[in-house]
Amino acid sequence: MARLPATNLELDAETESRLLRLAEARRRSAGVLMREAIEQYVEREERREQLRHDAAAALAEYQATGLHVTDDEADAWLARLEAGEDIEPPTPHT
């Protein structure tokens, strides 16, 4: 896999000052905080992209089969899960 070249990240003065204060308070380098922030952003966006992919696949399956559960069925199932019951999800129907 290709590696990104080393980059210089220019921040506005206020953001840079805030970052430096936070780094000092945490006794960490600003670089470490920036790397952690980028890692968290990438992980969050990967999860978001997976959710979009899964939603598109679910819609395609519904359009192809017509199988679904109603809001009431889903709510009842989720309520039982929240109550600690280990139950199977409702059976999809047309």
Biotite code that builds the C-alpha atoms (Angstrom):
import biotite.structure as struc

atoms = struc.array([
    struc.Atom([0.000, 0.000, 0.000], chain_id="A", res_id=1, res_name="MET", atom_name="CA", element="C"),
    struc.Atom([1.292, 3.451, -0.849], chain_id="A", res_id=2, res_name="ALA", atom_name="CA", element="C"),
    struc.Atom([2.166, 5.707, 2.045], chain_id="A", res_id=3, res_name="ARG", atom_name="CA", element="C"),
    struc.Atom([1.126, 9.306, 2.376], chain_id="A", res_id=4, res_name="LEU", atom_name="CA", element="C"),
    struc.Atom([3.936, 11.782, 2.186], chain_id="A", res_id=5, res_name="PRO", atom_name="CA", element="C"),
    struc.Atom([4.813, 13.716, 5.323], chain_id="A", res_id=6, res_name="ALA", atom_name="CA", element="C"),
    struc.Atom([2.531, 16.705, 5.483], chain_id="A", res_id=7, res_name="THR", atom_name="CA", element="C"),
    struc.Atom([2.535, 20.085, 7.090], chain_id="A", res_id=8, res_name="ASN", atom_name="CA", element="C"),
    struc.Atom([-0.782, 20.913, 8.617], chain_id="A", res_id=9, res_name="LEU", atom_name="CA", element="C"),
    struc.Atom([-1.503, 24.599, 8.928], chain_id="A", res_id=10, res_name="GLU", atom_name="CA", element="C"),
    struc.Atom([-3.988, 25.571, 11.618], chain_id="A", res_id=11, res_name="LEU", atom_name="CA", element="C"),
    struc.Atom([-5.426, 28.970, 12.333], chain_id="A", res_id=12, res_name="ASP", atom_name="CA", element="C"),
    struc.Atom([-3.866, 30.662, 15.357], chain_id="A", res_id=13, res_name="ALA", atom_name="CA", element="C"),
    struc.Atom([-6.820, 30.033, 17.672], chain_id="A", res_id=14, res_name="GLU", atom_name="CA", element="C"),
    struc.Atom([-7.017, 26.315, 16.901], chain_id="A", res_id=15, res_name="THR", atom_name="CA", element="C"),
    struc.Atom([-3.260, 25.946, 17.230], chain_id="A", res_id=16, res_name="GLU", atom_name="CA", element="C"),
    struc.Atom([-3.323, 27.675, 20.605], chain_id="A", res_id=17, res_name="SER", atom_name="CA", element="C"),
    struc.Atom([-6.162, 25.464, 21.811], chain_id="A", res_id=18, res_name="ARG", atom_name="CA", element="C"),
    struc.Atom([-4.336, 22.346, 20.630], chain_id="A", res_id=19, res_name="LEU", atom_name="CA", element="C"),
    struc.Atom([-1.133, 23.361, 22.391], chain_id="A", res_id=20, res_name="LEU", atom_name="CA", element="C"),
    struc.Atom([-3.005, 24.074, 25.651], chain_id="A", res_id=21, res_name="ARG", atom_name="CA", element="C"),
    struc.Atom([-4.710, 20.698, 25.444], chain_id="A", res_id=22, res_name="LEU", atom_name="CA", element="C"),
    struc.Atom([-1.446, 18.922, 24.667], chain_id="A", res_id=23, res_name="ALA", atom_name="CA", element="C"),
    struc.Atom([0.189, 20.566, 27.669], chain_id="A", res_id=24, res_name="GLU", atom_name="CA", element="C"),
    struc.Atom([-2.726, 19.698, 29.939], chain_id="A", res_id=25, res_name="ALA", atom_name="CA", element="C"),
    struc.Atom([-2.615, 16.080, 28.790], chain_id="A", res_id=26, res_name="ARG", atom_name="CA", element="C"),
    struc.Atom([1.197, 15.957, 28.857], chain_id="A", res_id=27, res_name="ARG", atom_name="CA", element="C"),
    struc.Atom([1.215, 14.722, 25.288], chain_id="A", res_id=28, res_name="ARG", atom_name="CA", element="C"),
    struc.Atom([2.607, 16.188, 22.119], chain_id="A", res_id=29, res_name="SER", atom_name="CA", element="C"),
    struc.Atom([0.381, 18.104, 19.743], chain_id="A", res_id=30, res_name="ALA", atom_name="CA", element="C"),
    struc.Atom([1.401, 15.602, 17.059], chain_id="A", res_id=31, res_name="GLY", atom_name="CA", element="C"),
    struc.Atom([0.075, 12.689, 19.098], chain_id="A", res_id=32, res_name="VAL", atom_name="CA", element="C"),
    struc.Atom([-3.222, 14.494, 19.665], chain_id="A", res_id=33, res_name="LEU", atom_name="CA", element="C"),
    struc.Atom([-3.540, 15.275, 15.954], chain_id="A", res_id=34, res_name="MET", atom_name="CA", element="C"),
    struc.Atom([-2.787, 11.648, 15.010], chain_id="A", res_id=35, res_name="ARG", atom_name="CA", element="C"),
    struc.Atom([-5.408, 10.409, 17.503], chain_id="A", res_id=36, res_name="GLU", atom_name="CA", element="C"),
    struc.Atom([-7.958, 12.894, 16.149], chain_id="A", res_id=37, res_name="ALA", atom_name="CA", element="C"),
    struc.Atom([-7.332, 11.757, 12.573], chain_id="A", res_id=38, res_name="ILE", atom_name="CA", element="C"),
    struc.Atom([-7.579, 8.082, 13.580], chain_id="A", res_id=39, res_name="GLU", atom_name="CA", element="C"),
    struc.Atom([-10.894, 8.725, 15.354], chain_id="A", res_id=40, res_name="GLN", atom_name="CA", element="C"),
    struc.Atom([-12.215, 10.635, 12.339], chain_id="A", res_id=41, res_name="TYR", atom_name="CA", element="C"),
    struc.Atom([-11.231, 7.861, 9.924], chain_id="A", res_id=42, res_name="VAL", atom_name="CA", element="C"),
    struc.Atom([-12.813, 5.171, 12.142], chain_id="A", res_id=43, res_name="GLU", atom_name="CA", element="C"),
    struc.Atom([-16.038, 7.190, 12.500], chain_id="A", res_id=44, res_name="ARG", atom_name="CA", element="C"),
    struc.Atom([-16.257, 7.815, 8.755], chain_id="A", res_id=45, res_name="GLU", atom_name="CA", element="C"),
    struc.Atom([-15.553, 4.140, 7.969], chain_id="A", res_id=46, res_name="GLU", atom_name="CA", element="C"),
    struc.Atom([-18.430, 3.158, 10.283], chain_id="A", res_id=47, res_name="ARG", atom_name="CA", element="C"),
    struc.Atom([-20.640, 5.765, 8.614], chain_id="A", res_id=48, res_name="ARG", atom_name="CA", element="C"),
    struc.Atom([-19.714, 4.439, 5.164], chain_id="A", res_id=49, res_name="GLU", atom_name="CA", element="C"),
    struc.Atom([-20.467, 0.854, 6.280], chain_id="A", res_id=50, res_name="GLN", atom_name="CA", element="C"),
    struc.Atom([-23.855, 1.995, 7.597], chain_id="A", res_id=51, res_name="LEU", atom_name="CA", element="C"),
    struc.Atom([-24.644, 3.613, 4.228], chain_id="A", res_id=52, res_name="ARG", atom_name="CA", element="C"),
    struc.Atom([-23.582, 0.423, 2.456], chain_id="A", res_id=53, res_name="HIS", atom_name="CA", element="C"),
    struc.Atom([-25.678, -1.766, 4.770], chain_id="A", res_id=54, res_name="ASP", atom_name="CA", element="C"),
    struc.Atom([-28.710, 0.528, 4.389], chain_id="A", res_id=55, res_name="ALA", atom_name="CA", element="C"),
    struc.Atom([-28.457, 0.425, 0.592], chain_id="A", res_id=56, res_name="ALA", atom_name="CA", element="C"),
    struc.Atom([-28.197, -3.379, 0.697], chain_id="A", res_id=57, res_name="ALA", atom_name="CA", element="C"),
    struc.Atom([-31.214, -3.609, 3.024], chain_id="A", res_id=58, res_name="ALA", atom_name="CA", element="C"),
    struc.Atom([-33.249, -1.367, 0.729], chain_id="A", res_id=59, res_name="LEU", atom_name="CA", element="C"),
    struc.Atom([-32.281, -3.425, -2.316], chain_id="A", res_id=60, res_name="ALA", atom_name="CA", element="C"),
    struc.Atom([-33.281, -6.624, -0.514], chain_id="A", res_id=61, res_name="GLU", atom_name="CA", element="C"),
    struc.Atom([-36.613, -5.110, 0.530], chain_id="A", res_id=62, res_name="TYR", atom_name="CA", element="C"),
    struc.Atom([-37.285, -3.913, -3.017], chain_id="A", res_id=63, res_name="GLN", atom_name="CA", element="C"),
    struc.Atom([-36.480, -7.371, -4.373], chain_id="A", res_id=64, res_name="ALA", atom_name="CA", element="C"),
    struc.Atom([-38.422, -9.414, -1.814], chain_id="A", res_id=65, res_name="THR", atom_name="CA", element="C"),
    struc.Atom([-40.921, -7.114, -0.098], chain_id="A", res_id=66, res_name="GLY", atom_name="CA", element="C"),
    struc.Atom([-39.995, -8.750, 3.205], chain_id="A", res_id=67, res_name="LEU", atom_name="CA", element="C"),
    struc.Atom([-40.185, -6.434, 6.208], chain_id="A", res_id=68, res_name="HIS", atom_name="CA", element="C"),
    struc.Atom([-41.224, -6.065, 9.845], chain_id="A", res_id=69, res_name="VAL", atom_name="CA", element="C"),
    struc.Atom([-43.542, -3.321, 11.062], chain_id="A", res_id=70, res_name="THR", atom_name="CA", element="C"),
    struc.Atom([-42.522, -0.550, 13.432], chain_id="A", res_id=71, res_name="ASP", atom_name="CA", element="C"),
    struc.Atom([-44.643, -2.138, 16.158], chain_id="A", res_id=72, res_name="ASP", atom_name="CA", element="C"),
    struc.Atom([-42.964, -5.520, 15.672], chain_id="A", res_id=73, res_name="GLU", atom_name="CA", element="C"),
    struc.Atom([-39.494, -3.982, 15.772], chain_id="A", res_id=74, res_name="ALA", atom_name="CA", element="C"),
    struc.Atom([-40.337, -1.837, 18.812], chain_id="A", res_id=75, res_name="ASP", atom_name="CA", element="C"),
    struc.Atom([-41.727, -4.829, 20.715], chain_id="A", res_id=76, res_name="ALA", atom_name="CA", element="C"),
    struc.Atom([-38.621, -6.877, 19.928], chain_id="A", res_id=77, res_name="TRP", atom_name="CA", element="C"),
    struc.Atom([-36.281, -4.065, 20.979], chain_id="A", res_id=78, res_name="LEU", atom_name="CA", element="C"),
    struc.Atom([-38.237, -3.513, 24.203], chain_id="A", res_id=79, res_name="ALA", atom_name="CA", element="C"),
    struc.Atom([-37.819, -7.180, 25.097], chain_id="A", res_id=80, res_name="ARG", atom_name="CA", element="C"),
    struc.Atom([-34.092, -7.018, 24.324], chain_id="A", res_id=81, res_name="LEU", atom_name="CA", element="C"),
    struc.Atom([-33.787, -3.950, 26.560], chain_id="A", res_id=82, res_name="GLU", atom_name="CA", element="C"),
    struc.Atom([-35.589, -5.889, 29.283], chain_id="A", res_id=83, res_name="ALA", atom_name="CA", element="C"),
    struc.Atom([-32.832, -8.494, 29.136], chain_id="A", res_id=84, res_name="GLY", atom_name="CA", element="C"),
    struc.Atom([-34.600, -11.174, 27.144], chain_id="A", res_id=85, res_name="GLU", atom_name="CA", element="C"),
    struc.Atom([-32.488, -13.049, 24.616], chain_id="A", res_id=86, res_name="ASP", atom_name="CA", element="C"),
    struc.Atom([-35.008, -13.454, 21.816], chain_id="A", res_id=87, res_name="ILE", atom_name="CA", element="C"),
    struc.Atom([-34.817, -13.832, 18.074], chain_id="A", res_id=88, res_name="GLU", atom_name="CA", element="C"),
    struc.Atom([-35.816, -10.886, 15.909], chain_id="A", res_id=89, res_name="PRO", atom_name="CA", element="C"),
    struc.Atom([-39.316, -10.936, 14.404], chain_id="A", res_id=90, res_name="PRO", atom_name="CA", element="C"),
    struc.Atom([-39.756, -12.928, 11.224], chain_id="A", res_id=91, res_name="THR", atom_name="CA", element="C"),
    struc.Atom([-39.963, -10.709, 8.154], chain_id="A", res_id=92, res_name="PRO", atom_name="CA", element="C"),
    struc.Atom([-43.145, -10.952, 6.092], chain_id="A", res_id=93, res_name="HIS", atom_name="CA", element="C"),
    struc.Atom([-44.700, -9.349, 3.012], chain_id="A", res_id=94, res_name="THR", atom_name="CA", element="C"),
])
